[in-house]
Amino acid sequence: GTGPNDNPEWSWIVMSLPYLEQANLYNQIDFHPVGTDRNASGKGNNATLRVKVIPGLLCPSNDMPAVRTGQRFGYRTNGSGNAAGTDYVGNMGHIWGGWKDCGAVPDTLIPNNLGVRGSNPGTPWINGERINEQVNVNGVFRYTGIVGIRDIVDGTSNTVAVVENYHWRGGNGATFDKRNNDDTAWMSPLAAIHSMRMP
């Protein structure tokens, strides 16, 4: 396959497939399917490929099914289907990502400081749709764009790049529950990243 230079519909995992001994899978992906509007993983052959389980992306102790139901085809799409999951995500750092963070994590709004949440006023609010806010992400991955090796100020040996995440989410005010998230597919750019604030 010919990978895109700048296509927000694909996760870092998709772009890393050739380095994860999955070059054959990568070469079958259609990065520019006809008629795609934010749901490239659900089009044509991609819908078949997205259910391919990659064992190295799943924690052996996670009892969730390897192929998960009701997974989004893309960002802000109504379409969904089955997709193989990932339990490992790119670390966005300690940020407040709004809907992406578990609603059951204790959190307070700092009065007179809109956009800063939590007991530590240094936790920035990041809206994934606002390109200008991506610079406030303090991890290795962002919603969009890139972080270069030179930008990892503590060095790569002192920085956590990928973390384990079962993609559970709690409801507002709920004790940590295990409602499965609808965005856990390794193909999904949103499923493949998360903040360190997750439970």
C-alpha positions as CSV (number, residue, x, y, z in Angstrom):
1,G,0.0,0.0,0.0
2,T,1.0,3.6,-0.4
3,G,0.7,5.3,2.9
4,P,-0.6,8.9,3.1
5,N,1.6,11.8,4.1
6,D,-1.2,13.5,6.1
7,N,-4.3,11.5,6.6
8,P,-6.1,11.8,10.0
9,E,-8.1,8.7,9.4
10,W,-5.3,6.3,10.3
11,S,-3.6,5.6,13.6
12,W,0.0,5.5,14.4
13,I,-0.4,1.7,14.7
14,V,-1.4,1.5,11.1
15,M,1.6,3.6,10.0
16,S,3.8,1.3,12.2
17,L,2.5,-2.0,10.8
18,P,5.6,-2.6,8.5
19,Y,7.8,-2.3,11.6
20,L,5.6,-4.7,13.6
21,E,6.1,-7.5,11.1
22,Q,2.7,-6.7,9.5
23,A,3.9,-5.3,6.1
24,N,1.5,-7.6,4.3
25,L,-1.5,-6.2,6.2
26,Y,-0.2,-2.6,5.6
27,N,0.1,-3.2,1.9
28,Q,-3.5,-4.3,1.6
29,I,-4.9,-1.1,3.2
30,D,-6.6,1.3,0.8
31,F,-5.5,4.7,2.2
32,H,-7.7,6.6,-0.2
33,P,-11.0,4.8,-0.8
34,V,-13.4,6.5,-3.2
35,G,-16.2,8.4,-1.5
36,T,-14.6,8.4,1.9
37,D,-15.7,11.0,4.3
38,R,-14.1,10.3,7.7
39,N,-14.8,6.6,7.6
40,A,-12.0,5.1,5.5
41,S,-11.6,2.0,7.7
42,G,-15.2,1.0,6.9
43,K,-14.9,1.1,3.1
44,G,-14.2,-1.7,0.7
45,N,-11.4,-4.1,1.7
46,N,-10.6,-2.0,4.8
47,A,-13.7,-3.3,6.5
48,T,-12.4,-6.8,6.2
49,L,-8.8,-5.8,7.2
50,R,-10.0,-4.0,10.4
51,V,-11.1,-7.3,12.0
52,K,-7.6,-8.7,11.7
53,V,-6.4,-9.5,15.2
54,I,-2.8,-8.5,15.9
55,P,-1.9,-10.5,19.0
56,G,0.9,-8.2,20.1
57,L,-1.6,-5.4,20.5
58,L,-3.7,-7.3,23.0
59,C,-2.9,-7.8,26.7
60,P,-3.1,-11.5,27.5
61,S,-5.0,-10.7,30.8
62,N,-7.7,-8.6,29.2
63,D,-10.9,-10.7,29.0
64,M,-12.5,-8.5,26.4
65,P,-13.0,-10.1,23.0
66,A,-10.2,-9.5,20.5
67,V,-12.7,-8.5,17.9
68,R,-15.1,-5.9,19.3
69,T,-18.5,-4.9,18.2
70,G,-20.0,-1.5,17.5
71,Q,-16.6,0.2,16.6
72,R,-16.7,3.5,14.8
73,F,-15.6,3.6,11.2
74,G,-14.1,7.1,11.7
75,Y,-14.2,10.3,13.7
76,R,-17.7,11.8,14.0
77,T,-19.3,9.1,11.8
78,N,-22.6,7.2,12.5
79,G,-21.3,4.0,10.9
80,S,-19.9,1.2,12.9
81,G,-19.0,-2.4,12.7
82,N,-16.7,-5.1,14.1
83,A,-13.0,-4.3,14.5
84,A,-10.0,-5.9,16.2
85,G,-8.9,-3.9,19.2
86,T,-5.8,-2.6,20.8
87,D,-4.9,-2.5,24.5
88,Y,-1.9,-0.2,23.9
89,V,-2.1,3.5,23.1
90,G,0.1,6.4,22.5
91,N,0.7,8.6,25.5
92,M,-0.7,12.1,25.2
93,G,0.6,13.0,28.7
94,H,-1.3,14.4,31.6
95,I,-4.0,16.4,30.0
96,W,-7.8,16.8,30.3
97,G,-9.1,15.5,27.0
98,G,-12.8,16.0,27.8
99,W,-15.0,13.2,26.5
100,K,-11.9,11.1,25.9
101,D,-11.1,10.9,29.6
102,C,-13.2,8.8,32.0
103,G,-16.0,10.8,33.5
104,A,-15.6,8.9,36.8
105,V,-12.1,10.2,37.4
106,P,-12.4,12.7,40.3
107,D,-12.2,16.1,38.7
108,T,-13.0,19.7,39.6
109,L,-13.2,22.9,37.6
110,I,-10.8,25.5,38.8
111,P,-12.9,28.7,39.3
112,N,-12.0,31.7,37.1
113,N,-9.7,29.5,35.0
114,L,-11.7,28.1,32.2
115,G,-9.9,25.4,30.3
116,V,-7.9,24.2,33.3
117,R,-9.3,21.2,35.3
118,G,-8.3,19.0,38.1
119,S,-6.6,19.5,41.5
120,N,-3.4,20.4,39.7
121,P,-4.0,23.7,37.8
122,G,-1.2,22.7,35.4
123,T,-3.4,20.1,33.7
124,P,-4.3,21.6,30.3
125,W,-7.6,21.2,28.5
126,I,-7.1,20.0,25.0
127,N,-9.8,20.0,22.4
128,G,-8.9,17.5,19.7
129,E,-10.6,19.6,17.0
130,R,-8.6,22.8,17.7
131,I,-5.3,22.6,16.0
132,N,-3.9,25.5,18.0
133,E,-4.4,23.6,21.2
134,Q,-2.2,20.6,20.2
135,V,0.9,22.4,21.4
136,N,-0.4,22.0,24.9
137,V,-0.3,18.2,24.8
138,N,2.6,17.2,27.0
139,G,3.0,13.6,25.9
140,V,4.5,11.9,22.9
141,F,1.3,11.7,20.8
142,R,-1.3,14.3,19.9
143,Y,-4.8,14.3,18.4
144,T,-3.3,15.5,15.2
145,G,0.2,16.4,14.1
146,I,3.5,14.9,15.2
147,V,6.0,15.1,18.1
148,G,9.6,14.8,17.0
149,I,12.3,13.0,18.9
150,R,13.9,16.4,19.5
151,D,10.6,17.5,21.2
152,I,10.9,14.8,23.9
153,V,12.8,17.0,26.4
154,D,13.3,14.2,29.0
155,G,14.8,11.9,26.4
156,T,13.3,8.7,25.0
157,S,14.7,6.5,27.8
158,N,12.9,8.6,30.4
159,T,9.6,9.0,28.6
160,V,6.7,6.6,28.4
161,A,5.5,6.6,24.8
162,V,2.9,3.8,24.9
163,V,0.7,2.7,27.8
164,E,-1.8,0.0,28.4
165,N,-5.5,0.9,28.1
166,Y,-8.5,-1.4,28.2
167,H,-10.7,1.4,26.8
168,W,-13.2,1.2,29.6
169,R,-15.2,4.3,30.5
170,G,-17.2,5.2,33.4
171,G,-20.3,7.3,33.4
172,N,-20.5,10.8,35.0
173,G,-20.4,10.2,38.8
174,A,-20.3,6.5,38.4
175,T,-17.9,4.1,40.1
176,F,-15.5,2.8,37.6
177,D,-17.5,0.6,35.4
178,K,-16.5,-1.5,32.4
179,R,-18.8,-0.2,29.6
180,N,-16.9,-1.0,26.5
181,N,-15.9,2.1,24.5
182,D,-17.0,2.3,20.9
183,D,-13.5,3.4,19.7
184,T,-11.0,0.6,20.6
185,A,-9.9,-0.5,17.1
186,W,-6.2,-0.5,16.2
187,M,-7.0,1.2,12.9
188,S,-8.7,4.2,14.7
189,P,-6.5,7.3,15.3
190,L,-8.6,8.1,18.4
191,A,-8.5,4.6,19.9
192,A,-4.7,4.5,19.5
193,I,-4.0,7.5,21.8
194,H,-5.0,8.5,25.3
195,S,-4.1,10.7,28.2
196,M,-2.4,9.5,31.4
197,R,-5.6,10.5,33.3
198,M,-7.4,7.3,32.3
199,P,-8.3,4.9,35.1
